[in-house]
Amino acid sequence: MRAVAIIPAAGRGERMRSDRPKVLTPIRGRPLLAWTLEPILGIDAFLEVFIAYPPGEEHVIGQVIGQDFPDELRVRLVHGGQTRQESVANCLARVPADIDLVAIHDGARPLLTKQLLLNVLECANETGAAIAAVPCKDSIKICNEEGTVTATLDREKLKLVQTPQCFRRELIVAAHEKAERDGYLGTDDSVLVERMGATVHVVMGSYENIKVTTPGDIILCEEVLRRRRL
Ligand code: C5P
């Protein structure tokens, strides 16, 4: 299996109430991005790891990698886009044609484990497309602009979708090309593959695999990583 990883990490992180990019937020003495990279770089099957960096921050991101992973030669820094989708597309454009599988994981999910990534990768290797997701614990309702409920969805069928999301290279490249042609903007990569009519398989994710969005999420990360004794 010839695989690469793509890490969209170019978000500005406005909801973190910080002027520095979210992926540079310190957690237990290391930048958030270093925690995200650890399990990814621990997988030898990844021949290259593409990181979409926030424009203007290439130098700082390069320093983080040099400090935390000084012997690592597989990391490639790619200019981030205006949207997450564009950041992933910029990375996909750099993936060599002889690669079979592409794993995509949000830079802002530092609690990823190597085992979860391997599970999703293995499923994609067998099926072509796999994503991590967890059952929805809360009820989800559609509400209108007046703030009243218009519908309640069937919770049994609902999943909270995460990354990693892994795909055969040709499939994810074609899915991004189609989205660009159609002017379609999705919130994850799976939806672009779904629009191709392809089947996407769901692998059990982890409730700990949160996307850091607000300052409170950092406290949670600190605690989980302390418990894991990392
Ligand atoms: O906030 P959002 O759900 O879009 O962020 C998911 C991931 O996408 C984060 O890791 C963030 O850094 C990344 N992103 C990106 N380029 C953007 C916006 C977000 O790589 N323009």
Residues whose N, C-alpha, C, O or C-beta is under 5 A from the ligand:
A	BS01	C5P	P8 A9 A10 G11 A52 G80 G81 Q82 T83 R84 S87 D106 G107 A108
